[in-house]
Amino acid sequence: MKALLDKFMGESRYWWVILAAGILMVICGFAYWLWPVVGYAVASQVFGWLLIVVGVVQLLQASGPHAGRGWGWWLAGGVIDIFIGFMMVRSVVVSAAVLPYFLAFIFIFWGINALCASVRQSARHYWWLQLINGILLMLIGFFFIEAGWIQNMAMTSFLTSLAFIYWGFTLAMLSCDLKPCHR
């Protein structure tokens, strides 16, 4: 996994911010699971602010002096995350109405990112874990499109809490691999 990140994502001295965002997303996911009625409006706002923070960290990683080979993914992800985050923070009504579509777009983007990483690292032993992660992320994204289209609040609430928990664990694991090793 370390070789994959060195060649595809690189290392970052801001790994701890990604870890903190992952832990916050897991906590928010469980809180949202327990209180879905109150959580929908709050979740869209919290998710918007978390996207802004993660997007700024991604831009810092892409523009740093040691950006690495995957700086384009960091740049694209940072711009998309900040844009979607500001759109969600701007209005509670708008963010609650379009939350499933924003989440769908984000999960499909990160699914494609994971699929590209698995194809690029197909000669390595555990490349298929990235492939499975990409497929799961894209599947969650397509479920969000379906939930938003039929306006099923129960399904959207369940998927949102599941997405917070899954993405939080994914970010926490990624942050551990992004930590620079001192030689």
C-alpha positions as CSV (number, residue, x, y, z in Angstrom):
1,M,0.0,0.0,0.0
2,K,2.9,2.3,0.8
3,A,4.3,1.9,-2.7
4,L,0.9,2.6,-4.2
5,L,0.6,5.9,-2.3
6,D,4.2,7.0,-3.0
7,K,3.6,6.6,-6.8
8,F,0.0,7.7,-7.0
9,M,-0.9,10.0,-4.1
10,G,2.5,10.8,-2.5
11,E,3.0,11.8,1.2
12,S,1.8,14.8,3.1
13,R,2.8,16.5,6.3
14,Y,-1.0,17.4,6.6
15,W,-1.9,13.7,7.1
16,W,-3.2,14.5,10.6
17,V,-5.9,16.9,9.2
18,I,-7.2,14.1,7.0
19,L,-7.2,11.8,10.0
20,A,-9.2,14.3,12.0
21,A,-11.7,14.8,9.2
22,G,-12.1,11.0,9.0
23,I,-12.7,10.6,12.7
24,L,-15.2,13.5,12.6
25,M,-17.0,11.9,9.7
26,V,-17.3,8.6,11.5
27,I,-18.7,10.3,14.6
28,C,-21.1,12.3,12.5
29,G,-22.2,9.2,10.7
30,F,-23.1,7.4,13.9
31,A,-24.8,10.4,15.3
32,Y,-26.8,10.7,12.2
33,W,-27.7,7.1,12.3
34,L,-29.1,7.6,15.9
35,W,-31.0,10.9,15.1
36,P,-32.0,10.9,11.4
37,V,-34.8,13.5,11.7
38,V,-32.6,16.2,13.2
39,G,-29.5,15.0,11.4
40,Y,-30.5,15.7,7.8
41,A,-30.1,19.4,7.9
42,V,-27.2,19.3,10.3
43,A,-25.5,16.6,8.2
44,S,-25.6,18.7,5.1
45,Q,-24.0,21.6,6.9
46,V,-21.4,19.6,8.7
47,F,-20.6,17.7,5.5
48,G,-20.2,21.0,3.6
49,W,-17.7,22.3,6.2
50,L,-15.8,19.1,6.2
51,L,-15.6,19.2,2.4
52,I,-14.2,22.7,2.6
53,V,-11.5,21.7,5.1
54,V,-10.5,18.5,3.2
55,G,-10.5,20.5,-0.1
56,V,-8.1,23.1,1.4
57,V,-5.8,20.4,2.6
58,Q,-5.9,18.8,-0.9
59,L,-5.0,22.1,-2.5
60,L,-2.1,22.6,0.0
61,Q,-0.9,19.1,-0.9
62,A,-1.1,19.8,-4.7
63,S,0.7,23.1,-4.5
64,G,3.4,22.2,-2.0
65,P,7.1,21.9,-2.9
66,H,6.9,18.1,-2.5
67,A,3.7,17.6,-4.4
68,G,4.6,14.3,-5.9
69,R,3.3,12.5,-9.0
70,G,-0.4,12.5,-8.1
71,W,-0.7,16.3,-7.7
72,G,-3.4,16.5,-10.4
73,W,-5.8,14.3,-8.4
74,W,-5.2,16.4,-5.3
75,L,-5.9,19.6,-7.2
76,A,-9.0,18.3,-9.0
77,G,-10.3,16.8,-5.7
78,G,-9.6,19.9,-3.8
79,V,-11.4,22.2,-6.2
80,I,-14.4,19.9,-6.4
81,D,-14.6,19.4,-2.7
82,I,-14.4,23.2,-2.0
83,F,-17.0,24.1,-4.6
84,I,-19.5,21.5,-3.4
85,G,-18.7,22.4,0.3
86,F,-19.5,26.1,-0.3
87,M,-22.6,25.2,-2.2
88,M,-23.8,23.1,0.7
89,V,-22.9,25.7,3.4
90,R,-24.6,28.5,1.6
91,S,-28.2,27.4,2.2
92,V,-29.7,24.8,4.4
93,V,-32.8,24.4,2.2
94,V,-30.8,23.9,-1.0
95,S,-28.2,21.7,0.7
96,A,-30.9,19.4,2.1
97,A,-32.6,19.2,-1.2
98,V,-29.6,18.3,-3.2
99,L,-27.5,16.5,-0.6
100,P,-28.0,13.1,-2.3
101,Y,-26.8,14.4,-5.7
102,F,-23.7,16.1,-4.2
103,L,-22.8,13.0,-2.3
104,A,-23.4,10.9,-5.4
105,F,-21.0,13.1,-7.5
106,I,-18.3,13.0,-4.8
107,F,-18.5,9.2,-4.3
108,I,-18.5,8.5,-8.0
109,F,-15.4,10.8,-8.4
110,W,-13.5,9.0,-5.6
111,G,-14.6,5.7,-7.1
112,I,-13.1,6.6,-10.4
113,N,-10.0,7.7,-8.6
114,A,-9.7,4.4,-6.8
115,L,-10.3,2.5,-10.1
116,C,-7.6,4.4,-11.8
117,A,-5.2,3.7,-8.9
118,S,-6.0,-0.1,-9.1
119,V,-5.4,-0.2,-12.9
120,R,-2.1,1.8,-12.5
121,Q,-0.9,-0.6,-9.8
122,S,-2.2,-3.9,-11.4
123,A,1.2,-5.5,-11.1
124,R,1.2,-5.3,-7.3
125,H,-0.2,-7.9,-5.1
126,Y,-3.2,-6.2,-3.5
127,W,-4.3,-4.0,-6.4
128,W,-7.7,-5.6,-6.3
129,L,-8.5,-4.0,-2.9
130,Q,-8.4,-0.6,-4.6
131,L,-10.6,-2.0,-7.4
132,I,-13.2,-3.2,-4.8
133,N,-13.0,0.1,-3.0
134,G,-13.6,1.9,-6.2
135,I,-16.6,-0.3,-7.2
136,L,-18.1,0.2,-3.7
137,L,-17.7,3.9,-3.8
138,M,-19.3,4.1,-7.2
139,L,-22.1,1.8,-6.1
140,I,-22.8,4.1,-3.1
141,G,-22.8,7.1,-5.5
142,F,-25.4,5.4,-7.8
143,F,-27.5,4.5,-4.8
144,F,-27.5,8.2,-3.8
145,I,-28.7,9.2,-7.3
146,E,-31.6,6.7,-7.0
147,A,-32.4,7.9,-3.4
148,G,-32.5,11.5,-4.5
149,W,-34.5,10.8,-7.6
150,I,-37.3,9.0,-5.7
151,Q,-37.0,11.4,-2.7
152,N,-37.0,8.5,-0.3
153,M,-35.9,10.3,2.9
154,A,-35.4,7.1,4.9
155,M,-33.1,5.6,2.2
156,T,-31.2,8.9,1.9
157,S,-30.8,9.1,5.6
158,F,-29.5,5.6,5.9
159,L,-27.1,6.0,2.9
160,T,-25.9,9.3,4.3
161,S,-25.0,7.8,7.7
162,L,-23.4,4.8,6.0
163,A,-21.5,7.1,3.7
164,F,-20.2,9.2,6.5
165,I,-19.0,6.1,8.4
166,Y,-17.4,4.4,5.3
167,W,-15.7,7.6,4.0
168,G,-14.5,8.4,7.5
169,F,-12.8,5.0,7.9
170,T,-11.4,5.3,4.4
171,L,-9.9,8.8,5.1
172,A,-8.5,7.6,8.4
173,M,-6.8,4.6,6.8
174,L,-5.5,6.8,3.9
175,S,-4.1,9.4,6.4
176,C,-2.0,6.7,8.0
177,D,-0.4,5.8,4.7
178,L,0.1,9.5,3.8
179,K,2.2,10.1,6.9
180,P,5.8,10.8,5.7
181,C,8.4,8.4,6.9
182,H,11.7,9.8,8.1
183,R,14.6,7.9,6.8
